[in-house]
Amino acid sequence: MTKTMTNDDGAMRRQPGCPLCDGPGGRVVWRGAGCRVILPDEPDYPGFVRVVLDDHVAEMTDLLPSVRDALMRIVWEAEACLREVMDPDKVNVASLGNMVAHVHWHVIPRWRDDRHFPGSVWSAPQRQGEALARSAERAARVDTLVQRLQARLAAMPSADAE
Amino acid sequence: MTKTMTNDDGAMRRQPGCPLCDGPGGRVVWRGAGCRVILPDEPDYPGFVRVVLDDHVAEMTDLLPSVRDALMRIVWEAEACLREVMDPDKVNVASLGNMVAHVHWHVIPRWRDDRHFPGSVWSAPQRQGEALARSAERAARVDTLVQRLQARLAAMPSADAE
């Protein structure tokens, strides 16, 4: 990973009032140089991971290619961990930012019996009760997911060493 | 870009019945080694671009890192073109695949007055008539977008040359 995930000028941008500048945005499970991995409070989706850039930047193409690539490597590590631990039927990966225009990636384990499948997690719900029961059961794996994330991210080669 | 976007064995996977194996999935505006850029039929979102892997693979982490990186470089070129030509308020980038589990990236220009903003394009609509009128107006820029995409993608350095 690059030493800092800031742009040319090396300065970290902050935007007062932005929830991802003012706070972590969830339970921080890993911090790297310029980004963090959090578990947001999403009871329908145990194992939902967000990879949040520390710098307040709206779009991926606002970033230097090296910074963008370093951020995506974290996203792929998160996806790999989700697949290993949570046994999802699909993984959804998205950077939207319509509400909070500060780069953050949603990495979401999806199951055929989850609340919105096959819709997006932002679509109208497809089911309720039984989906919640399965979520509670799957939540038991989140501690393992956190350990796996921390181990894999700690083992990542830094861009400097490549 | 890598010569082929296939995996270790070099073989291209196909899944009969998969709409992205059986057909292009939209108007093809560019073809590279192992992927294509298409304009799907999304009248609410002129300039909506999809970057579709030719290989039938469900998840990004099924791909070799070099293939993944090459695909993402196309996605960032598409985002950059959208920003240059379509003047969106935000760009949304997502790989979901719940309906069609064959890697494809949505690269979507968003405007504050579009049909779903600030929701995702998969969320409940927020508005109708005036959003459609603005879409028709924005559609006039799509020819320019296509030219810009073709020019930028043709100018991309290949991974072999890097």
Interface residues (C-beta under 8 A of the other chain):
Chain A: A58 E59 M60 T61 P65 R68 D69 M72 W76 E79 A80 R83 K90 V91 N92 V93 A94 S95 L96 G97 N98 M99 A101 R110 F117 P118 G119 S120 W122 S123 A124
Chain B: A58 E59 M60 T61 P65 R68 D69 M72 W76 E79 A80 R83 K90 V91 N92 V93 A94 S95 L96 G97 N98 M99 A101 R110 F117 P118 G119 S120 W122 S123 A124
